[in-house]
Amino acid sequence: MLKNIPTSDSEKENQLREVPEFSSAKDKTQILKTKEAAQYLNLSVRTFNQYVIDHEIPFIQWSPRVRRFMIGDLDKVALSRRTKKQIY
């Protein structure tokens, strides 16, 4: 017979915390959609699209309306945004 072993709330919280929002953010070759990339940089989609145009963030053009972004490129942008905030 199977026993039902109750788990504490703290164990459940730890399990939830272990699952990152972007499952393997350390993998620099992971590809994100526009909305996911905007969330990754903590920007709105509209602001992110303008940022792509202004700052020439590299992307993969899958079709006329579909762009994909690599996490390695987004990490560079995130780093530059952090350092700019520290300078000003």
Sequence and secondary structure as in RCSB ss.txt:
>XXXX:A:sequence
MLKNIPTSDSEKENQLREVPEFSSAKDKTQILKTKEAAQYLNLSVRTFNQYVIDHEIPFIQWSPRVRRFMIGDLD
KVALSRRTKKQIY
>XXXX:A:secstr
        HHHHHHHHHHS SSTTTT TT EEEHHHHHHHTT  HHHHHHHHHHHT   EEEETTEEEEEHHHHH
HHHHHHHHHHHH 
